[in-house]
């Protein structure tokens, strides 16, 4: 046999030398959950090791992460029911929990990259990503609300705003509003291919943001569809997106690769709460080696073409030096 591929696997030095996919802290975005109050840190029951933080504790967590080499953070608010309404006005109210959190993190850590979530569901009394009228999620009427939200985030100091709502036309609408108000340098990370997935359950527990009625299938994508993602990506690219995101990641590696192969923009992937919870639960039951399983999943997402990976594993991977 003249050709023996195993020769390039015979030692750790050679395996490292020929490794095709590289994964580093620079590829990670760490999602963080925020709650109102002081000196609060409450664990999300369905996401072991992940917490909701009051702003003072959030600052300590960001500092810890920065010392580990994490530099990008995506913030998500847990809003009290009493502050939710039909039009999600809390999302852009001056002095709100979320806007204060953005401002405080950027004030203390100006070198951190802060990404914000643009969608109505955390603030909506209906729990949907769009405005609801007579049971219908309205598209065009939602855009102005999303733009107000995105502008408020930019004014608070966000580096990247990330519309996760899946309303048609929202990237162009938000881009125009940001530009007209002097925020041409604020980036847009579009949730381009966000699927109506069963893997979001723990996240909705963390934020108490599940729909009060119905589901999200009229705006989130059908998990059976692949080429539809090309349509969404083409529209987002034309409308001014700076990143294209696929969510979830693990069950949609083909979509990550599809977008990577067809578009020149950086591809982000969200390794979502249910994917995280599966590994944690399996490891706690002794069914999986947690380190190996975690690194295999993250490497697979990177290998598929993701430049940026939003993952709840990020801090632990760096703290335990798994890279």
C-alpha positions as semicolon CSV with decimal commas, in nm:
position;residue;x (nm);y (nm);z (nm)
1;X;0,000;0,000;0,000
2;X;0,161;0,325;-0,116
3;X;-0,111;0,548;0,036
4;X;-0,169;0,500;0,408
5;X;-0,375;0,785;0,563
6;X;-0,302;0,649;0,911
7;X;0,058;0,774;0,883
8;X;-0,079;1,125;0,941
9;X;-0,257;1,010;1,257
10;X;0,028;0,823;1,427
11;X;0,121;1,087;1,689
12;X;-0,038;1,385;1,859
13;X;0,224;1,614;1,704
14;X;0,137;1,503;1,350
15;X;-0,238;1,506;1,421
16;X;-0,211;1,866;1,543
17;X;0,006;1,957;1,244
18;X;-0,251;1,842;0,988
19;X;-0,565;1,950;1,177
20;X;-0,796;2,125;0,932
21;X;-1,034;2,307;1,167
22;X;-0,912;2,550;1,432
23;X;-1,127;2,665;1,723
24;X;-1,035;2,950;1,958
25;X;-1,184;3,193;2,207
26;X;-1,213;3,444;1,923
27;X;-1,486;3,226;1,770
28;X;-1,706;3,235;2,081
29;X;-1,995;3,461;2,177
30;X;-2,125;3,402;2,529
31;X;-2,499;3,454;2,590
32;X;-2,583;3,613;2,926
33;X;-2,923;3,646;3,096
34;X;-3,017;3,959;3,293
35;X;-3,271;4,007;3,574
36;X;-3,376;4,312;3,773
37;X;-3,260;4,359;4,130
38;X;-2,933;4,371;4,320
39;X;-2,677;4,104;4,408
40;X;-2,884;3,834;4,233
41;X;-2,755;3,524;4,056
42;X;-3,013;3,251;3,996
43;X;-2,937;2,930;3,810
44;X;-3,156;2,826;3,516
45;X;-3,288;2,487;3,626
46;X;-3,283;2,337;3,276
47;X;-2,936;2,478;3,198
48;X;-2,691;2,368;3,469
49;X;-2,410;2,620;3,515
50;X;-2,599;2,904;3,345
51;X;-2,738;3,190;3,553
52;X;-2,955;3,499;3,540
53;X;-2,764;3,801;3,674
54;X;-2,864;4,136;3,818
55;X;-2,656;4,412;3,660
56;X;-2,404;4,432;3,944
57;X;-2,338;4,059;3,927
58;X;-2,340;4,072;3,547
59;X;-2,041;4,307;3,558
60;X;-1,848;4,058;3,772
61;X;-1,934;3,778;3,530
62;X;-1,821;3,978;3,228
63;X;-1,494;4,060;3,403
64;X;-1,435;3,692;3,481
65;X;-1,505;3,598;3,121
66;X;-1,281;3,873;2,983
67;X;-0,996;3,741;3,198
68;X;-1,047;3,400;3,035
69;X;-1,021;3,550;2,685
70;X;-1,393;3,584;2,607
71;X;-1,458;3,921;2,445
72;X;-1,806;3,899;2,286
73;X;-2,133;3,877;2,479
74;X;-2,498;3,852;2,373
75;X;-2,737;3,990;2,636
76;X;-3,091;3,864;2,696
77;X;-3,338;4,018;2,946
78;X;-3,581;3,847;3,181
79;X;-3,860;4,105;3,205
80;X;-4,120;4,109;3,480
81;X;-4,472;4,037;3,352
82;X;-4,595;4,368;3,492
83;X;-4,375;4,554;3,240
84;X;-4,489;4,362;2,933
85;X;-4,749;4,499;2,696
86;X;-4,886;4,442;2,348
87;X;-4,638;4,681;2,184
88;X;-4,325;4,579;2,379
89;X;-4,270;4,941;2,486
90;X;-4,036;4,829;2,765
91;X;-3,786;4,730;2,495
92;X;-3,702;5,092;2,418
93;X;-3,807;5,274;2,737
94;X;-3,531;5,500;2,866
95;X;-3,391;5,357;3,189
96;X;-3,517;5,004;3,129
97;X;-3,328;4,703;3,268
98;X;-3,188;4,601;2,931
99;X;-3,069;4,945;2,825
100;X;-2,907;5,001;3,164
101;X;-2,729;4,667;3,135
102;X;-2,588;4,754;2,792
103;X;-2,468;5,093;2,911
104;X;-2,309;4,961;3,230
105;X;-2,121;4,680;3,058
106;X;-1,987;4,916;2,791
107;X;-1,894;5,176;3,053
108;X;-1,693;4,927;3,257
109;X;-1,562;4,721;2,964
110;X;-1,545;4,940;2,653
111;X;-1,323;4,680;2,486
112;X;-1,596;4,413;2,506
113;X;-1,818;4,350;2,205
114;X;-2,182;4,372;2,311
115;X;-2,445;4,207;2,094
116;X;-2,814;4,272;2,161
117;X;-3,128;4,075;2,086
118;X;-3,391;4,255;1,878
119;X;-3,730;4,084;1,908
120;X;-4,056;4,157;2,084
121;X;-4,106;3,829;2,270
122;X;-3,921;3,910;2,597
123;X;-4,128;4,230;2,633
124;X;-4,457;4,128;2,473
125;X;-4,763;4,034;2,673
126;X;-4,839;3,792;2,388
127;X;-4,494;3,630;2,398
128;X;-4,450;3,654;2,023
129;X;-4,173;3,812;1,817
130;X;-4,419;4,034;1,634
131;X;-4,727;4,244;1,697
132;X;-5,037;4,029;1,741
133;X;-5,382;4,133;1,617
134;X;-5,675;3,892;1,626
135;X;-5,439;3,596;1,650
136;X;-5,226;3,703;1,353
137;X;-4,860;3,805;1,385
138;X;-4,838;4,122;1,176
139;X;-4,522;4,171;0,974
140;X;-4,499;4,529;0,850
141;X;-4,652;4,682;1,164
142;X;-4,382;4,509;1,370
143;X;-4,090;4,667;1,184
144;X;-4,123;5,011;1,341
145;X;-4,120;4,856;1,690
146;X;-3,808;4,653;1,610
147;X;-3,636;4,961;1,471
148;X;-3,712;5,161;1,788
149;X;-3,565;4,877;1,988
150;X;-3,251;4,852;1,774
151;X;-3,197;5,229;1,787
152;X;-3,231;5,230;2,166
153;X;-2,972;4,952;2,186
154;X;-2,732;5,146;1,964
155;X;-2,778;5,459;2,173
156;X;-2,702;5,255;2,485
157;X;-2,372;5,139;2,336
158;X;-2,438;4,813;2,150
159;X;-2,169;4,714;1,900
160;X;-2,389;4,467;1,711
161;X;-2,768;4,443;1,707
162;X;-2,909;4,103;1,623
163;X;-3,270;4,086;1,498
164;X;-3,401;3,742;1,595
165;X;-3,766;3,796;1,505
166;X;-3,778;3,660;1,146
167;X;-4,008;3,935;1,018
168;X;-3,967;3,999;0,644
169;X;-3,779;4,319;0,560
170;X;-3,660;4,401;0,909
171;X;-3,289;4,410;0,823
172;X;-3,330;4,686;0,565
173;X;-3,574;4,876;0,784
174;X;-3,343;4,868;1,088
175;X;-3,037;4,949;0,877
176;X;-3,205;5,263;0,743
177;X;-3,313;5,380;1,089
178;X;-2,967;5,324;1,236
179;X;-2,797;5,506;0,949
180;X;-3,038;5,799;0,960
181;X;-2,967;5,845;1,330
182;X;-2,588;5,840;1,306
183;X;-2,523;5,473;1,384
184;X;-2,385;5,359;1,050
185;X;-2,103;5,178;1,233
186;X;-2,334;4,958;1,442
187;X;-2,336;4,612;1,286
188;X;-2,633;4,389;1,206
189;X;-2,613;4,019;1,287
190;X;-2,924;3,877;1,127
191;X;-3,092;3,561;1,251
192;X;-3,119;3,462;0,886
193;X;-3,226;3,100;0,912
194;X;-3,402;3,065;1,246
195;X;-3,599;2,744;1,255
196;X;-3,916;2,659;1,450
197;X;-3,723;2,423;1,672
198;X;-3,795;2,208;1,976
199;X;-3,450;2,297;2,114
200;X;-3,545;2,643;2,247
201;X;-3,729;2,519;2,558
202;X;-3,466;2,592;2,827
203;X;-3,404;2,941;2,682
204;X;-3,772;3,027;2,710
205;X;-3,764;2,904;3,071
206;X;-3,467;3,134;3,137
207;X;-3,650;3,439;3,005
208;X;-4,011;3,338;3,072
209;X;-4,079;3,432;2,710
210;X;-4,283;3,145;2,571
211;X;-4,581;3,238;2,349
212;X;-4,902;3,285;2,545
213;X;-5,094;3,125;2,258
214;X;-5,018;2,944;1,935
215;X;-4,665;2,885;1,808
216;X;-4,404;3,060;1,593
217;X;-4,436;2,854;1,277
218;X;-4,577;3,138;1,064
219;X;-4,248;3,329;1,092
220;X;-3,977;3,084;1,199
221;X;-3,862;2,839;0,932
222;X;-3,978;2,483;0,873
223;X;-3,706;2,241;0,994
224;X;-3,765;2,034;0,678
225;X;-3,652;2,317;0,447
226;X;-3,298;2,383;0,329
227;X;-3,309;2,593;0,010
228;X;-3,548;2,842;0,170
229;X;-3,247;2,953;0,376
230;X;-3,084;3,075;0,053
231;X;-3,379;3,309;-0,007
232;X;-3,358;3,448;0,345
233;X;-2,980;3,491;0,318
234;X;-3,001;3,667;-0,017
235;X;-3,258;3,914;0,117
236;X;-3,059;3,984;0,435
237;X;-2,742;4,038;0,233
238;X;-2,916;4,283;0,000
239;X;-3,069;4,467;0,296
240;X;-2,736;4,530;0,466
241;X;-2,666;4,246;0,711
242;X;-2,306;4,214;0,833
243;X;-2,342;3,856;0,964
244;X;-2,579;3,574;0,869
245;X;-2,686;3,346;1,153
246;X;-2,822;2,992;1,161
247;X;-3,023;2,884;1,466
248;X;-3,011;2,615;1,603
249;X;-2,667;2,486;1,507
250;X;-2,629;2,115;1,576
251;X;-2,929;1,989;1,377
252;X;-2,862;2,243;1,100
253;X;-2,496;2,195;1,011
254;X;-2,599;2,154;0,648
255;X;-2,757;2,501;0,656
256;X;-2,441;2,654;0,803
257;X;-2,238;2,498;0,522
258;X;-2,495;2,600;0,260
259;X;-2,472;2,966;0,360
260;X;-2,095;2,951;0,397
261;X;-2,060;2,812;0,044
262;X;-2,295;3,066;-0,114
263;X;-2,231;3,396;0,064
264;X;-1,923;3,600;0,147
265;X;-2,052;3,736;0,478
266;X;-1,935;3,581;0,807
267;X;-2,163;3,301;0,926
268;X;-2,271;3,282;1,289
269;X;-2,436;2,979;1,449
270;X;-2,632;2,959;1,775
271;X;-2,556;2,643;1,974
272;X;-2,888;2,674;2,153
273;X;-3,009;2,597;2,505
274;X;-3,157;2,256;2,425
275;X;-2,833;2,143;2,262
276;X;-2,643;2,257;2,569
277;X;-2,890;2,090;2,807
278;X;-2,864;1,754;2,623
279;X;-2,489;1,735;2,681
280;X;-2,518;1,848;3,042
281;X;-2,792;1,597;3,124
282;X;-2,609;1,311;2,950
283;X;-2,281;1,394;3,124
284;X;-2,447;1,410;3,465
285;X;-2,591;1,065;3,406
286;X;-2,254;0,929;3,301
287;X;-2,369;0,862;2,945
288;X;-2,118;1,093;2,774
289;X;-1,769;1,228;2,835
290;X;-1,864;1,595;2,868
291;X;-1,535;1,742;2,752
292;X;-1,509;1,525;2,443
293;X;-1,876;1,567;2,351
294;X;-1,867;1,946;2,397
295;X;-1,553;1,991;2,191
296;X;-1,680;1,757;1,919
297;X;-2,001;1,960;1,887
298;X;-1,822;2,298;1,880
299;X;-1,562;2,173;1,634
300;X;-1,837;2,035;1,413
301;X;-2,014;2,372;1,407
302;X;-1,687;2,545;1,321
303;X;-1,603;2,284;1,057
304;X;-1,940;2,339;0,891
305;X;-1,844;2,702;0,833
306;X;-1,939;2,910;1,137
307;X;-1,702;3,197;1,208
308;X;-1,884;3,297;1,527
309;X;-2,048;3,047;1,764
310;X;-2,296;3,161;2,026
311;X;-2,261;2,894;2,290
312;X;-2,335;2,847;2,661
313;X;-2,027;2,624;2,677
314;X;-1,788;2,913;2,606
315;X;-1,687;3,009;2,960
316;X;-1,647;2,650;3,080
317;X;-1,440;2,552;2,777
318;X;-1,194;2,832;2,847
319;X;-1,196;2,801;3,227
320;X;-1,118;2,430;3,208
321;X;-0,868;2,480;2,925
322;X;-1,043;2,236;2,694
323;X;-0,918;2,414;2,383
